[in-house]
Amino acid sequence: MEINADYVRGFADADGGFNGHIVSLHNADLVLLKRMGEFLEKLGIKYRIAYKRPKGHKICGVIQITGLRNLLLYADKIGFCMERKQNTLMERINYSCRKGRPYNLDDHDLYIRLKSEGATYREMASSLGLSPSTVDRREKRGVWPLDSDLESTIRRVVYKK
């Protein structure tokens, strides 16, 4: 059996769900989960497999996809067929792209413009409605500036541009 985006999408509709901001794909077939994980890696989606053993049952595996970058790639390249699950995925992604959040492109574009004009952290923070330490923290963590792949994926998935 070939693992492709359609297969993972159908599998996720049946055996997938959310735990907070984590997309989880559950199954007792650990070999199948490993093969799906390899497919996700080919798409650049990072994941982890967690194992649990419910009392009286055999070991079950869970593919967990976390982080905005990985959720964006999942939404862009795979997604869900079920409207309810796709809407939940987009709600989780949109939450991270709201005003004042690190992945809001309006804030990011303003940051890039202010940075190129030589603005201080205090000036940038004032214009963005953030504290200077938040601007500094986003730079140090590598959140700003966004790399071009993530920026274009956000524009395509969230802003439909």
C-alpha positions as CSV (number, residue, x, y, z in Angstrom):
1,M,0.0,0.0,0.0
2,E,1.3,3.4,-1.0
3,I,1.1,6.2,1.6
4,N,0.2,9.5,0.0
5,A,-1.6,12.7,1.0
6,D,-5.1,11.3,0.2
7,Y,-4.4,8.2,2.4
8,V,-3.2,10.3,5.3
9,R,-6.1,12.7,4.9
10,G,-8.7,9.8,5.0
11,F,-6.8,8.2,7.9
12,A,-6.9,11.5,9.8
13,D,-10.6,11.9,9.2
14,A,-11.2,8.5,10.7
15,D,-8.5,8.1,13.4
16,G,-7.3,11.7,13.9
17,G,-8.2,14.6,16.1
18,F,-6.9,17.4,18.2
19,N,-5.4,17.7,21.6
20,G,-5.0,21.4,22.1
21,H,-2.9,22.7,19.3
22,I,-1.6,19.1,18.4
23,V,-2.9,17.1,15.5
24,S,-3.0,13.5,16.6
25,L,-3.3,10.4,14.5
26,H,-4.0,7.2,16.5
27,N,-3.6,3.6,15.5
28,A,-2.5,0.2,16.9
29,D,-0.6,-0.6,13.7
30,L,2.9,0.8,14.6
31,V,4.4,-0.1,11.3
32,L,1.6,1.9,9.5
33,L,2.3,4.9,11.8
34,K,6.0,4.6,11.0
35,R,5.3,4.6,7.3
36,M,3.0,7.6,7.6
37,G,5.7,9.4,9.6
38,E,8.2,8.8,6.8
39,F,5.7,10.3,4.4
40,L,5.2,13.3,6.6
41,E,9.0,13.7,6.7
42,K,9.2,13.8,2.9
43,L,6.7,16.7,3.1
44,G,8.9,18.5,5.6
45,I,6.4,18.0,8.4
46,K,8.0,17.2,11.8
47,Y,6.2,14.9,14.1
48,R,6.8,12.5,17.0
49,I,5.3,9.1,17.7
50,A,4.1,8.6,21.3
51,Y,3.2,5.1,22.6
52,K,0.6,4.2,25.2
53,R,-0.8,1.0,26.5
54,P,-4.4,1.3,27.7
55,K,-5.2,-1.1,30.5
56,G,-6.0,-4.5,29.0
57,H,-5.2,-3.5,25.5
58,K,-2.2,-3.7,23.2
59,I,0.2,-0.8,22.6
60,C,-1.2,2.0,20.6
61,G,0.8,4.7,18.8
62,V,0.0,8.3,18.2
63,I,1.6,10.6,15.6
64,Q,1.7,14.1,17.1
65,I,2.1,17.1,14.8
66,T,2.9,20.3,16.7
67,G,4.1,23.8,16.1
68,L,2.8,26.4,13.7
69,R,5.2,25.6,10.9
70,N,4.2,21.9,10.9
71,L,0.5,22.6,11.3
72,L,0.7,25.0,8.3
73,L,2.5,22.4,6.2
74,Y,-0.1,19.8,7.2
75,A,-3.0,22.1,6.3
76,D,-1.3,23.1,3.0
77,K,-0.2,19.6,1.8
78,I,-2.7,17.3,3.5
79,G,-5.5,18.8,5.6
80,F,-8.8,17.1,6.4
81,C,-11.8,16.1,4.3
82,M,-14.2,16.5,7.2
83,E,-15.2,20.2,7.3
84,R,-15.4,20.2,11.1
85,K,-11.8,19.0,11.5
86,Q,-10.5,21.2,8.8
87,N,-12.2,24.2,10.4
88,T,-10.7,23.3,13.8
89,L,-7.2,23.1,12.2
90,M,-7.6,26.5,10.6
91,E,-8.9,28.0,13.9
92,R,-5.8,26.7,15.6
93,I,-3.6,28.1,12.9
94,N,-5.4,31.5,12.7
95,Y,-5.0,31.9,16.5
96,S,-1.2,32.0,16.0
97,C,-1.6,34.5,13.2
98,R,-3.8,37.1,15.0
99,K,-2.7,40.7,15.8
100,G,0.0,40.7,18.4
101,R,1.0,37.1,17.9
102,P,4.4,36.2,16.5
103,Y,3.1,34.9,13.1
104,N,0.8,37.9,12.2
105,L,2.1,39.0,8.8
106,D,1.0,42.6,9.3
107,D,3.0,42.8,12.5
108,H,5.9,41.0,10.7
109,D,5.9,43.3,7.7
110,L,5.8,46.3,9.9
111,Y,8.7,44.9,12.0
112,I,10.8,44.3,8.7
113,R,10.1,47.9,7.6
114,L,11.0,49.4,11.0
115,K,14.1,47.2,11.3
116,S,15.3,48.4,7.8
117,E,14.7,52.0,8.8
118,G,17.0,51.5,11.9
119,A,14.3,51.8,14.5
120,T,15.2,50.9,18.1
121,Y,13.5,48.1,20.0
122,R,11.5,50.7,21.9
123,E,10.3,52.4,18.7
124,M,9.4,49.0,17.1
125,A,7.6,47.9,20.3
126,S,5.6,51.1,20.4
127,S,4.5,50.8,16.8
128,L,3.6,47.1,17.2
129,G,1.9,47.5,20.5
130,L,4.3,45.1,22.2
131,S,6.9,45.4,24.9
132,P,10.6,45.9,23.8
133,S,11.4,42.6,25.5
134,T,8.8,40.8,23.4
135,V,10.4,42.2,20.2
136,D,13.9,41.2,21.4
137,R,12.6,37.7,22.4
138,R,11.1,37.1,19.0
139,E,14.4,38.0,17.3
140,K,16.5,35.8,19.7
141,R,14.2,32.8,19.2
142,G,14.4,33.2,15.5
143,V,10.6,33.9,15.1
144,W,11.3,37.2,13.4
145,P,12.2,37.6,10.7
146,L,10.3,34.7,9.2
147,D,12.0,32.6,6.7
148,S,10.6,33.0,3.2
149,D,9.1,29.4,3.0
150,L,7.1,29.9,6.2
151,E,6.0,33.4,5.2
152,S,4.8,32.2,1.8
153,T,3.0,29.2,3.4
154,I,1.2,31.6,5.9
155,R,0.2,33.9,3.0
156,R,-1.1,30.9,1.0
157,V,-2.9,29.0,3.8
158,V,-4.1,31.8,6.2
159,Y,-4.5,34.8,3.9
160,K,-5.3,32.9,0.7
161,K,-2.8,35.0,-1.3
